[in-house]
Amino acid sequence: MTSQIFYLLSWILLLLGGIFSIIGGIGLIRLPDFYSRMHASSITDTLAMFLIIAGLMLQGGLSLVTLKLFLIFVFIFLTAPVSTHALANAAYKGRKESPITINNLLMSNQKKGAKLANTPDVLPDIISPNFTDEDSAANNKSAKYRNRGESK
């Protein structure tokens, strides 16, 4: 009876580890920048590795294989976050200019004298609440939504 429970639990852990590996792969594809991708992949890979090795340890029982799997787990658990940190630190120190963010784009457009009408409708209200109502109404297409359809 207990062997069946261990067997079932090991397969649940193995499947969860596989699911987290797939989620990490999707995060690598879907996330916008280097740092977000690295964060998603490092966290999901470490968790997936823990779940997969725990499932394999349950299937191995008390044997030399379990001890070897535990040593592999300790090694990966200690080296994966350190290598991710070293990679992020090298990328941060090696960059030429600041990463592109919405705030940086808005500020560069304002410095160049560009109107905010070139930006998407919702960004000035969410990111820069320092705009006055006249600036927003003149430069933003979503002014009619803020005024509830009333015209000036």
C-alpha positions as protocol buffer text, in pm:
chain_id: "A"
residue {
  index: 1
  type: MET
  ca { x: 0 y: 0 z: 0 }
}
residue {
  index: 2
  type: THR
  ca { x: 272 y: 250 z: 93 }
}
residue {
  index: 3
  type: SER
  ca { x: 471 y: 161 z: -218 }
}
residue {
  index: 4
  type: GLN
  ca { x: 169 y: 253 z: -430 }
}
residue {
  index: 5
  type: ILE
  ca { x: 140 y: 586 z: -249 }
}
residue {
  index: 6
  type: PHE
  ca { x: 511 y: 658 z: -306 }
}
residue {
  index: 7
  type: TYR
  ca { x: 474 y: 554 z: -669 }
}
residue {
  index: 8
  type: LEU
  ca { x: 175 y: 783 z: -722 }
}
residue {
  index: 9
  type: LEU
  ca { x: 338 y: 1072 z: -535 }
}
residue {
  index: 10
  type: SER
  ca { x: 656 y: 1034 z: -739 }
}
residue {
  index: 11
  type: TRP
  ca { x: 464 y: 1056 z: -1064 }
}
residue {
  index: 12
  type: ILE
  ca { x: 276 y: 1362 z: -940 }
}
residue {
  index: 13
  type: LEU
  ca { x: 609 y: 1529 z: -858 }
}
residue {
  index: 14
  type: LEU
  ca { x: 755 y: 1431 z: -1196 }
}
residue {
  index: 15
  type: LEU
  ca { x: 454 y: 1572 z: -1380 }
}
residue {
  index: 16
  type: LEU
  ca { x: 460 y: 1894 z: -1179 }
}
residue {
  index: 17
  type: GLY
  ca { x: 831 y: 1931 z: -1255 }
}
residue {
  index: 18
  type: GLY
  ca { x: 760 y: 1888 z: -1625 }
}
residue {
  index: 19
  type: ILE
  ca { x: 481 y: 2144 z: -1609 }
}
residue {
  index: 20
  type: PHE
  ca { x: 709 y: 2398 z: -1442 }
}
residue {
  index: 21
  type: SER
  ca { x: 976 y: 2333 z: -1706 }
}
residue {
  index: 22
  type: ILE
  ca { x: 721 y: 2405 z: -1978 }
}
residue {
  index: 23
  type: ILE
  ca { x: 609 y: 2722 z: -1797 }
}
residue {
  index: 24
  type: GLY
  ca { x: 972 y: 2835 z: -1782 }
}
residue {
  index: 25
  type: GLY
  ca { x: 1010 y: 2774 z: -2155 }
}
residue {
  index: 26
  type: ILE
  ca { x: 697 y: 2973 z: -2228 }
}
residue {
  index: 27
  type: GLY
  ca { x: 832 y: 3252 z: -2006 }
}
residue {
  index: 28
  type: LEU
  ca { x: 1150 y: 3261 z: -2213 }
}
residue {
  index: 29
  type: ILE
  ca { x: 946 y: 3317 z: -2526 }
}
residue {
  index: 30
  type: ARG
  ca { x: 675 y: 3550 z: -2394 }
}
residue {
  index: 31
  type: LEU
  ca { x: 853 y: 3789 z: -2157 }
}
residue {
  index: 32
  type: PRO
  ca { x: 977 y: 4117 z: -2304 }
}
residue {
  index: 33
  type: ASP
  ca { x: 1333 y: 4173 z: -2186 }
}
residue {
  index: 34
  type: PHE
  ca { x: 1647 y: 3987 z: -2084 }
}
residue {
  index: 35
  type: TYR
  ca { x: 1610 y: 4031 z: -1709 }
}
residue {
  index: 36
  type: SER
  ca { x: 1247 y: 3915 z: -1698 }
}
residue {
  index: 37
  type: ARG
  ca { x: 1330 y: 3612 z: -1908 }
}
residue {
  index: 38
  type: MET
  ca { x: 1623 y: 3522 z: -1689 }
}
residue {
  index: 39
  type: HIS
  ca { x: 1416 y: 3564 z: -1372 }
}
residue {
  index: 40
  type: ALA
  ca { x: 1136 y: 3341 z: -1500 }
}
residue {
  index: 41
  type: SER
  ca { x: 1367 y: 3072 z: -1628 }
}
residue {
  index: 42
  type: SER
  ca { x: 1585 y: 3058 z: -1318 }
}
residue {
  index: 43
  type: ILE
  ca { x: 1296 y: 3030 z: -1074 }
}
residue {
  index: 44
  type: THR
  ca { x: 1094 y: 2778 z: -1272 }
}
residue {
  index: 45
  type: ASP
  ca { x: 1399 y: 2568 z: -1359 }
}
residue {
  index: 46
  type: THR
  ca { x: 1510 y: 2547 z: -996 }
}
residue {
  index: 47
  type: LEU
  ca { x: 1161 y: 2449 z: -883 }
}
residue {
  index: 48
  type: ALA
  ca { x: 1121 y: 2202 z: -1169 }
}
residue {
  index: 49
  type: MET
  ca { x: 1458 y: 2048 z: -1089 }
}
residue {
  index: 50
  type: PHE
  ca { x: 1360 y: 2007 z: -723 }
}
residue {
  index: 51
  type: LEU
  ca { x: 1029 y: 1841 z: -813 }
}
residue {
  index: 52
  type: ILE
  ca { x: 1181 y: 1608 z: -1072 }
}
residue {
  index: 53
  type: ILE
  ca { x: 1466 y: 1498 z: -847 }
}
residue {
  index: 54
  type: ALA
  ca { x: 1226 y: 1451 z: -553 }
}
residue {
  index: 55
  type: GLY
  ca { x: 1006 y: 1231 z: -774 }
}
residue {
  index: 56
  type: LEU
  ca { x: 1307 y: 1028 z: -886 }
}
residue {
  index: 57
  type: MET
  ca { x: 1423 y: 993 z: -525 }
}
residue {
  index: 58
  type: LEU
  ca { x: 1083 y: 852 z: -429 }
}
residue {
  index: 59
  type: GLN
  ca { x: 1102 y: 603 z: -714 }
}
residue {
  index: 60
  type: GLY
  ca { x: 1458 y: 506 z: -622 }
}
residue {
  index: 61
  type: GLY
  ca { x: 1377 y: 420 z: -263 }
}
residue {
  index: 62
  type: LEU
  ca { x: 1651 y: 410 z: 0 }
}
residue {
  index: 63
  type: SER
  ca { x: 1955 y: 327 z: -209 }
}
residue {
  index: 64
  type: LEU
  ca { x: 2278 y: 466 z: -344 }
}
residue {
  index: 65
  type: VAL
  ca { x: 2083 y: 616 z: -635 }
}
residue {
  index: 66
  type: THR
  ca { x: 1885 y: 832 z: -390 }
}
residue {
  index: 67
  type: LEU
  ca { x: 2207 y: 955 z: -231 }
}
residue {
  index: 68
  type: LYS
  ca { x: 2347 y: 1045 z: -572 }
}
residue {
  index: 69
  type: LEU
  ca { x: 2026 y: 1226 z: -665 }
}
residue {
  index: 70
  type: PHE
  ca { x: 2041 y: 1419 z: -339 }
}
residue {
  index: 71
  type: LEU
  ca { x: 2400 y: 1526 z: -410 }
}
residue {
  index: 72
  type: ILE
  ca { x: 2297 y: 1636 z: -761 }
}
residue {
  index: 73
  type: PHE
  ca { x: 2012 y: 1833 z: -608 }
}
residue {
  index: 74
  type: VAL
  ca { x: 2245 y: 2010 z: -362 }
}
residue {
  index: 75
  type: PHE
  ca { x: 2494 y: 2092 z: -637 }
}
residue {
  index: 76
  type: ILE
  ca { x: 2231 y: 2235 z: -873 }
}
residue {
  index: 77
  type: PHE
  ca { x: 2050 y: 2414 z: -590 }
}
residue {
  index: 78
  type: LEU
  ca { x: 2372 y: 2595 z: -497 }
}
residue {
  index: 79
  type: THR
  ca { x: 2505 y: 2667 z: -845 }
}
residue {
  index: 80
  type: ALA
  ca { x: 2193 y: 2764 z: -1043 }
}
residue {
  index: 81
  type: PRO
  ca { x: 2107 y: 3085 z: -851 }
}
residue {
  index: 82
  type: VAL
  ca { x: 2475 y: 3186 z: -835 }
}
residue {
  index: 83
  type: SER
  ca { x: 2519 y: 3145 z: -1209 }
}
residue {
  index: 84
  type: THR
  ca { x: 2197 y: 3337 z: -1277 }
}
residue {
  index: 85
  type: HIS
  ca { x: 2315 y: 3619 z: -1053 }
}
residue {
  index: 86
  type: ALA
  ca { x: 2656 y: 3627 z: -1221 }
}
residue {
  index: 87
  type: LEU
  ca { x: 2495 y: 3640 z: -1565 }
}
residue {
  index: 88
  type: ALA
  ca { x: 2258 y: 3920 z: -1463 }
}
residue {
  index: 89
  type: ASN
  ca { x: 2541 y: 4115 z: -1300 }
}
residue {
  index: 90
  type: ALA
  ca { x: 2758 y: 4083 z: -1613 }
}
residue {
  index: 91
  type: ALA
  ca { x: 2470 y: 4193 z: -1834 }
}
residue {
  index: 92
  type: TYR
  ca { x: 2396 y: 4489 z: -1608 }
}
residue {
  index: 93
  type: LYS
  ca { x: 2755 y: 4608 z: -1595 }
}
residue {
  index: 94
  type: GLY
  ca { x: 2813 y: 4549 z: -1966 }
}
residue {
  index: 95
  type: ARG
  ca { x: 2518 y: 4744 z: -2100 }
}
residue {
  index: 96
  type: LYS
  ca { x: 2578 y: 5064 z: -2293 }
}
residue {
  index: 97
  type: GLU
  ca { x: 2261 y: 5253 z: -2206 }
}
residue {
  index: 98
  type: SER
  ca { x: 1964 y: 5212 z: -1979 }
}
residue {
  index: 99
  type: PRO
  ca { x: 1708 y: 4947 z: -2069 }
}
residue {
  index: 100
  type: ILE
  ca { x: 1415 y: 5058 z: -2279 }
}
residue {
  index: 101
  type: THR
  ca { x: 1108 y: 5111 z: -2066 }
}
residue {
  index: 102
  type: ILE
  ca { x: 786 y: 5297 z: -2125 }
}
residue {
  index: 103
  type: ASN
  ca { x: 893 y: 5578 z: -1891 }
}
residue {
  index: 104
  type: ASN
  ca { x: 1223 y: 5621 z: -2078 }
}
residue {
  index: 105
  type: LEU
  ca { x: 1040 y: 5637 z: -2410 }
}
residue {
  index: 106
  type: LEU
  ca { x: 794 y: 5895 z: -2279 }
}
residue {
  index: 107
  type: MET
  ca { x: 1074 y: 6108 z: -2135 }
}
residue {
  index: 108
  type: SER
  ca { x: 1279 y: 6093 z: -2456 }
}
residue {
  index: 109
  type: ASN
  ca { x: 971 y: 6192 z: -2658 }
}
residue {
  index: 110
  type: GLN
  ca { x: 911 y: 6489 z: -2427 }
}
residue {
  index: 111
  type: LYS
  ca { x: 1275 y: 6600 z: -2456 }
}
residue {
  index: 112
  type: LYS
  ca { x: 1254 y: 6587 z: -2836 }
}
residue {
  index: 113
  type: GLY
  ca { x: 937 y: 6796 z: -2828 }
}
residue {
  index: 114
  type: ALA
  ca { x: 714 y: 6520 z: -2957 }
}
residue {
  index: 115
  type: LYS
  ca { x: 348 y: 6525 z: -2871 }
}
residue {
  index: 116
  type: LEU
  ca { x: 207 y: 6252 z: -2651 }
}
residue {
  index: 117
  type: ALA
  ca { x: -51 y: 6176 z: -2919 }
}
residue {
  index: 118
  type: ASN
  ca { x: 204 y: 5937 z: -3069 }
}
residue {
  index: 119
  type: THR
  ca { x: 190 y: 5715 z: -2761 }
}
residue {
  index: 120
  type: PRO
  ca { x: -89 y: 5469 z: -2684 }
}
residue {
  index: 121
  type: ASP
  ca { x: -405 y: 5612 z: -2533 }
}
residue {
  index: 122
  type: VAL
  ca { x: -376 y: 5492 z: -2177 }
}
residue {
  index: 123
  type: LEU
  ca { x: -8 y: 5546 z: -2098 }
}
residue {
  index: 124
  type: PRO
  ca { x: -6 y: 5914 z: -1988 }
}
residue {
  index: 125
  type: ASP
  ca { x: -278 y: 5857 z: -1730 }
}
residue {
  index: 126
  type: ILE
  ca { x: -116 y: 5548 z: -1582 }
}
residue {
  index: 127
  type: ILE
  ca { x: 252 y: 5635 z: -1592 }
}
residue {
  index: 128
  type: SER
  ca { x: 269 y: 6014 z: -1567 }
}
residue {
  index: 129
  type: PRO
  ca { x: -14 y: 6152 z: -1355 }
}
residue {
  index: 130
  type: ASN
  ca { x: 154 y: 6497 z: -1357 }
}
residue {
  index: 131
  type: PHE
  ca { x: -23 y: 6598 z: -1679 }
}
residue {
  index: 132
  type: THR
  ca { x: -296 y: 6855 z: -1642 }
}
residue {
  index: 133
  type: ASP
  ca { x: -641 y: 6799 z: -1782 }
}
residue {
  index: 134
  type: GLU
  ca { x: -579 y: 7053 z: -2061 }
}
residue {
  index: 135
  type: ASP
  ca { x: -258 y: 6874 z: -2167 }
}
residue {
  index: 136
  type: SER
  ca { x: -431 y: 6541 z: -2160 }
}
residue {
  index: 137
  type: ALA
  ca { x: -735 y: 6665 z: -2349 }
}
residue {
  index: 138
  type: ALA
  ca { x: -521 y: 6832 z: -2615 }
}
residue {
  index: 139
  type: ASN
  ca { x: -263 y: 6559 z: -2656 }
}
residue {
  index: 140
  type: ASN
  ca { x: -448 y: 6241 z: -2569 }
}
residue {
  index: 141
  type: LYS
  ca { x: -719 y: 6069 z: -2771 }
}
residue {
  index: 142
  type: SER
  ca { x: -874 y: 5913 z: -2460 }
}
residue {
  index: 143
  type: ALA
  ca { x: -990 y: 6249 z: -2318 }
}
residue {
  index: 144
  type: LYS
  ca { x: -1348 y: 6172 z: -2421 }
}
residue {
  index: 145
  type: TYR
  ca { x: -1340 y: 5864 z: -2196 }
}
residue {
  index: 146
  type: ARG
  ca { x: -1220 y: 6064 z: -1896 }
}
residue {
  index: 147
  type: ASN
  ca { x: -1486 y: 6328 z: -1955 }
}
residue {
  index: 148
  type: ARG
  ca { x: -1752 y: 6056 z: -1992 }
}
residue {
  index: 149
  type: GLY
  ca { x: -1828 y: 6166 z: -2348 }
}
residue {
  index: 150
  type: GLU
  ca { x: -1892 y: 6529 z: -2257 }
}
residue {
  index: 151
  type: SER
  ca { x: -1748 y: 6787 z: -2493 }
}
residue {
  index: 152
  type: LYS
  ca { x: -1584 y: 7108 z: -2380 }
}
